[in-house]
Amino acid sequence: MTLRRPLLVTVLAALLVPASAHGASSFRMQTPRAGDVTLARVLVDVKARGRARPGFIIRAVNRSGFSTGVRAAALGSFPVFSPHRSLADVFVVLAAPTGTDPDTNPSALTVRFVSRTSRSAIVRLLVVPNALARDDSDCPTLSDGFTTARSLTIGWLMSPPGARWAGISARRFGFDAYSYGCGDGVQAGGGLFAQALLAPLTDLTPTWRHLPDGRTKVCEYITGAPGTRGTIELFGAGGSLGAQPYELSPDGYGLVAWAAAPGTYHAEFRTARANGAAGAFTVAPPPQDGPDPGAILQLAAGSC
């Protein structure tokens, strides 16, 4: 990703915090759609009380209301620091993974700056909801301060337990979320962030083909985060037809196949980060082949 030098960010008027919110010690960032991220860049004026040094803690006030898998983290730096008054530059990320039900989450995350020794007041705020779906020109810039020695990782604001985000630190989560929403998309962080956000799969597309020798080939086209590895197993009336490993291509496509007979089937899949199942489908007897999966899937993953 490209890191640009700080100063106050020039933003679209529609995304600026209302004037009445300037000087506040908290703000709200919209919960993103499943598979997307909301980004916030905040400049905070921090004044120490008495002889204390300026500082604060960031809290996600309503984090207990979010479903499992939704995560938030914050990174911060002090581009201007003095013993009694400082300017904090804070970057906050909120990510909602695939499978997140919007009805089970609050409409927004409330973030608050808390301190017993300092008074914190927001002087500039930019919130970009659903950053992946927006134009990159709407994105905040990140400063060199986030990668220098004076940079500090504030850490997780919301990190429920589970395998989905295993191995991804708060710092990596923040930078990869920025790259995911504002540039590299699913390739952010080498694809690891997208694998966690989109796990286990984006889509399964079944089809089948009756072969001249009388056999029937049942296929599942897999679309998901690039590089995702896992196993997929096909079940019919007689039980399992076997589990097969897969690894999605750099473009996020894969294809697996089984020899089967006409009947009703469903697939179950497993990855290191999440498991799931697809709906049932019925393989018709010869000579009726399955539905055309479309040119994009066949060009990306091959023919059934």
C-alpha positions in Angstrom: 0.0 0.0 0.0 1.1 3.6 -0.4 1.6 5.6 2.8 1.4 9.4 2.4 2.7 12.1 4.7 0.2 13.6 7.2 -1.6 16.9 7.5 -5.3 17.3 7.8 -7.1 15.2 5.3 -9.0 16.9 2.5 -12.3 15.0 2.4 -15.7 15.1 0.7 -18.2 17.3 2.5 -20.7 14.4 2.7 -18.3 12.3 4.7 -17.1 15.0 7.2 -18.2 14.8 10.8 -20.9 17.4 11.6 -19.6 20.6 13.1 -21.5 20.0 16.3 -19.4 16.8 16.8 -16.1 18.6 16.8 -14.6 18.6 20.3 -16.4 15.4 21.2 -14.6 12.5 22.8 -16.5 9.7 20.9 -17.7 9.0 17.4 -19.7 6.3 15.5 -18.6 4.3 12.5 -21.2 2.4 10.4 -21.2 -1.4 10.5 -20.1 -2.6 7.0 -21.9 -5.1 4.9 -20.7 -8.7 5.1 -17.3 -9.0 3.3 -16.5 -5.3 3.6 -14.7 -2.9 6.0 -15.4 0.6 7.5 -12.4 2.8 8.0 -12.0 5.9 10.2 -9.2 8.4 10.5 -9.3 10.6 13.6 -7.2 13.5 14.8 -7.5 14.1 18.5 -6.3 17.0 20.6 -5.1 15.6 23.9 -4.5 18.0 26.9 -3.0 16.7 30.1 -4.5 17.6 33.5 -2.0 18.8 36.1 1.4 17.3 35.8 0.2 14.1 34.0 1.4 13.3 30.5 -1.2 13.4 27.7 -2.7 10.0 26.9 -5.9 8.1 26.5 -7.5 4.6 26.0 -9.7 3.8 23.1 -12.8 1.8 23.9 -15.5 0.2 21.7 -18.5 1.1 23.8 -21.1 -1.3 22.4 -18.8 -4.2 21.3 -20.9 -6.8 23.2 -23.8 -6.3 20.8 -21.9 -7.6 17.7 -21.9 -11.1 16.3 -18.9 -13.5 16.4 -16.4 -12.8 13.7 -16.8 -9.0 13.6 -13.6 -7.3 14.6 -12.3 -3.8 15.2 -8.8 -2.5 15.8 -7.0 0.8 16.1 -3.5 2.1 15.3 -2.2 5.4 16.6 0.7 7.8 16.4 1.6 11.2 17.8 2.7 13.5 15.0 2.8 16.4 17.5 3.9 15.5 21.1 4.7 17.6 24.1 4.7 17.0 27.8 1.3 18.7 28.3 -0.5 18.7 25.0 -0.3 16.5 22.0 -2.1 15.7 18.7 -2.9 12.0 18.2 -3.5 10.5 14.8 -5.7 7.4 15.0 -6.8 4.9 12.4 -9.7 2.6 13.3 -10.9 -0.4 11.3 -14.2 -2.3 11.6 -14.6 -5.5 9.5 -17.7 -7.7 9.0 -16.9 -11.2 7.6 -18.8 -13.3 5.2 -21.9 -14.8 6.8 -22.4 -11.8 9.1 -26.1 -11.2 9.7 -26.8 -7.4 9.7 -29.9 -8.0 11.9 -27.8 -9.3 14.7 -25.4 -6.3 14.8 -25.8 -2.7 15.9 -26.0 -0.3 13.0 -22.7 1.4 14.1 -19.8 0.9 16.4 -19.3 3.7 19.0 -15.7 4.5 19.7 -14.7 6.6 22.7 -11.5 8.1 23.9 -11.2 7.7 27.7 -8.6 9.1 30.2 -8.4 10.1 33.8 -5.4 12.2 33.3 -6.2 14.0 30.0 -9.0 15.7 28.1 -9.5 14.4 24.5 -11.3 16.3 21.8 -11.8 15.2 18.2 -10.6 17.9 15.8 -11.0 16.1 12.5 -12.8 12.9 11.6 -13.3 11.0 8.3 -15.4 7.8 8.3 -15.6 5.7 5.1 -18.2 3.0 5.4 -18.1 -0.1 3.1 -14.7 1.0 1.7 -14.3 -1.8 -0.8 -17.5 -0.8 -2.6 -16.5 2.9 -2.8 -14.2 4.8 -5.0 -10.6 4.9 -3.7 -10.6 8.7 -3.8 -13.0 8.6 -0.8 -10.4 6.8 1.3 -8.4 8.4 4.1 -4.6 8.7 3.7 -2.2 7.1 6.1 0.8 8.9 7.4 4.4 7.8 7.8 3.9 8.1 11.6 2.1 4.7 11.6 5.4 3.0 10.6 8.0 4.9 12.5 9.5 4.3 15.9 7.1 6.7 17.6 4.2 4.8 16.2 2.2 2.7 18.7 -0.2 -0.1 18.1 -3.2 0.5 20.3 -4.5 -3.0 19.5 -7.8 -4.7 19.3 -11.0 -2.9 20.2 -13.1 -5.9 19.6 -11.6 -9.4 19.1 -14.0 -12.3 20.0 -12.3 -15.7 20.1 -12.3 -18.1 17.2 -10.2 -19.5 14.4 -11.3 -17.0 11.7 -8.7 -14.3 12.5 -6.0 -16.6 13.9 -2.5 -15.4 13.1 -3.4 -11.9 12.2 -2.2 -9.2 14.6 -4.0 -6.0 15.3 -1.4 -4.1 13.3 -1.6 -6.4 10.3 -5.4 -6.3 10.5 -5.4 -2.5 10.4 -3.0 -2.1 7.5 -4.4 -5.0 5.5 -8.0 -3.7 6.0 -6.8 -0.4 4.6 -5.2 -2.1 1.6 -8.3 -4.3 1.1 -10.7 -1.3 1.1 -8.5 1.3 -0.6 -6.4 -0.4 -3.2 -5.4 -4.1 -3.4 -8.8 -5.7 -2.7 -8.6 -9.4 -2.1 -4.9 -9.4 -2.7 -4.3 -7.3 0.4 -1.6 -8.7 2.7 -0.9 -11.5 0.3 -4.6 -12.6 0.4 -4.5 -13.7 4.1 -6.8 -10.8 5.2 -9.4 -11.7 2.5 -9.2 -15.4 3.4 -10.2 -14.6 7.0 -12.8 -12.0 6.0 -14.4 -14.1 3.3 -13.9 -17.6 4.8 -14.9 -20.2 4.1 -16.3 -19.5 0.6 -18.0 -16.8 -1.4 -20.0 -19.2 -3.5 -20.5 -22.8 -4.6 -21.9 -23.5 -8.1 -22.9 -27.1 -8.8 -23.3 -28.7 -12.2 -22.9 -32.2 -13.8 -22.2 -33.8 -17.1 -23.1 -37.3 -18.4 -20.1 -38.9 -20.1 -20.2 -41.2 -23.2 -19.1 -44.2 -21.2 -22.2 -44.0 -19.0 -20.6 -42.3 -16.0 -21.8 -39.0 -14.5 -19.4 -36.3 -13.4 -20.6 -34.0 -10.7 -18.7 -30.7 -10.3 -18.6 -27.9 -7.8 -17.2 -24.6 -8.9 -15.8 -22.7 -5.9 -15.4 -18.9 -5.7 -13.7 -17.3 -2.7 -10.7 -15.6 -1.3 -7.5 -16.2 -3.4 -5.3 -18.9 -1.9 -7.9 -20.4 0.4 -7.2 -24.1 1.1 -9.7 -26.6 2.4 -11.6 -29.8 1.8 -15.0 -30.2 0.2 -17.1 -33.3 0.6 -20.2 -34.4 -1.4 -23.0 -36.3 0.3 -25.9 -38.2 -1.4 -28.6 -40.6 -0.3 -26.0 -43.3 0.3 -23.6 -41.1 2.3 -20.3 -39.5 1.4 -18.8 -39.7 -2.0 -15.5 -38.6 -0.5 -13.7 -35.4 0.6 -11.4 -33.7 -1.8 -8.8 -31.0 -1.1 -8.8 -27.7 -2.9 -6.8 -24.5 -3.2 -8.3 -21.5 -4.9 -6.3 -19.8 -7.6 -4.8 -16.3 -7.4 -8.0 -15.0 -8.9 -10.2 -16.9 -6.3 -11.6 -19.8 -8.3 -11.5 -23.6 -8.0 -13.1 -26.7 -9.4 -13.6 -30.2 -7.8 -15.4 -33.2 -9.3 -16.8 -36.7 -8.3 -18.1 -39.7 -10.2 -21.7 -40.1 -9.2 -25.2 -41.4 -10.2 -28.3 -39.3 -10.7 -29.8 -38.2 -7.4 -29.9 -35.5 -4.7 -26.6 -34.2 -3.2 -25.2 -31.5 -1.0 -21.7 -30.3 -0.3 -19.9 -29.5 3.0 -16.7 -27.7 3.2 -14.0 -27.0 5.8 -11.1 -24.5 6.0 -8.7 -23.6 8.7 -10.8 -20.5 9.5 -14.5 -21.6 9.0 -16.7 -24.4 7.9 -20.0 -24.5 6.1 -22.5 -26.3 3.9 -24.3 -25.6 0.6 -27.9 -26.3 -0.3 -29.1 -29.5 -1.9 -29.3 -30.0 -5.7 -30.6 -32.8 -7.9 -28.6 -34.5 -10.7 -31.1 -35.4 -13.5 -30.7 -38.7 -15.4 -29.3 -38.9 -18.9 -29.4 -37.2 -21.3 -30.0 -34.0 -19.3 -26.7 -32.3 -18.3 -26.5 -29.8 -15.5 -26.8 -26.0 -15.9 -24.2 -24.0 -17.7 -21.9 -22.5 -15.0 -21.0 -19.6 -17.3 -18.0 -18.5 -19.2 -16.2 -16.8 -16.3 -16.1 -19.9 -14.1 -15.1 -22.2 -17.0 -12.3 -19.9 -18.2 -11.0 -19.4 -14.6 -11.3 -23.0 -13.3 -11.8 -25.3 -16.3 -14.6 -27.4 -17.7 -16.6 -29.9 -15.8 
